[in-house]
Amino acid sequence: MASACMQLCSCLLRLKTTRIVLQYTSRAQKCPVASSGVPVMSSILHSAHTSFLTRPSSRLRLRRSYSTTNAHTSLKKDIEALPELSAGEVVPYNNPLSQQLRDGMTSTEVQQISLDLDTAARLSPLDEISDQEALRLDVPSALPPASFSLRDYVDESETLSKLVQLGVKLWKLEQRPNVGSMLLKLDFHTDVAPRLVFLKEIGVEDSRLGHIVTHNPFILTESLENLRARVAYLRSKKFSSEGVASMVSRAPYLLNFSVQRLDNRLGFYQQQLGLSTQKTRELVGRLPRLLCGSLEPVKENLKVFQLELGFRENEIQHIVMTIPKVLTANKKKLTHIFDYVHNTMNVPQSLIVKFPQVMNSKYLRIQERHLFLQYLRKAQYDPALPNYISLDRLVSLPDQDFCTELASATLEDFELFLKTL
């Protein structure tokens, strides 16, 4: 008798446990689990719900797992195999696991766990659901709901996949605020393609399209009317078609500025430097980002050349037309280089004007090479004396050529000397 009672209790325990597992399994299938704060990706859910979107019939059929029916059939056979007991012989049994679960649950959850398995067993895997139930199904989007990288969206977004093919570096764009969400909202055929076609029409090479979008993704949101107006303005200022295409390729933000701003910038450089229209066009054509950046660094550098370094207006014009980058160079770098070349190397200011490349070089390179020549007693920069070394060759030659042509030494000698500094 006790053995039969224990078998009955064991079956009841298995029955309650199965009900609990089935209830929690049903809940687990309704919502994905996120761990460690990482956003939940919907690719798994998308594959699970694809059948609802691709079924051709007007009424959707939901297939249910046979696990519930099989579990109930197995338990029912075990109960039928038990010997019959009278009411007086049945010993009540309280399942401690069931009581522990009830203590930590709400009344609603306990009622859900107590579902009748006979009712669950009568559900067929071919039961039909109504159109209203089908409409209430929450089918996730093909795109991940949240991600820290645009890489997770490339396979599902035509815009991103096409941009990758063009050579756009998404890893750079995703580091900029709101740029990733902006790209996902763009349609390739209506937003992106027309602007890429426009860039090709004005002469931009295919290999430069990815570079332009990588550095200036906002050009994809500019209206075609504004883009055409800005290109037309540059051509009205006698910039050639090839020149405009080159300027846009090297200064991707150029076409994001209004015609009025472009006109003001051209007028500023022409007036401040005292240049002619042709020389102004040449200056901007060589460094088109002068039309895009702030004017404050340019104004400061012009004051440095004139007030601190003592260059005259015509000398500043020559330096700027030869090395336009000095207009946007770091002010401290300019003064540091000029002080070392003029005061330490004893190079007169007239030679610096003649070879302004020295102002665009690296301070450390100038210092190391001068000290090496000084160690060899060959640091002679006066063109009127023998063994003259021009500043242009001093800063422009590679190390190997500098050693053999100017210092008459080997590269190993130069490297050993640098270790002693």
TASULNOR-V796181 format. One line per field, one symbol per residue. psi: psi as a letter, one per 20 degrees, with the letter a starting at -180 (. if undefined). A space follows every 50 residues. Layout:
psi = ???
//
This chain:
psi = ghghghhgghghghgghhggggghgghhiipqppqkjpqpqjhghghhjh hhhiphqhpqpopqqjhggggggghhhhhhiqqpqrhhippqpoohgghh hhhjrrhghghhhkqphhghhipqijpqqrhghhhipnoqqhqphqqiqi hiighiohgghhhghijpnhhhhiippihghghhippghhggghhghghh hjjpqhiighgghghmiihiiqqhghghhhghghhhjkprghggggghhi nhjgjiqrhgggghgghghhghikqrgghghgghhhmiihihaqighggg hhhghgggikqrghhggggghgnhiihjrpghgghggggggghgilpqhh hhhhmihhijrpghgggghghghhhiljnojoiirrkpoqhghhihqrgg hgghhgilrrhhgghhghhi.
//
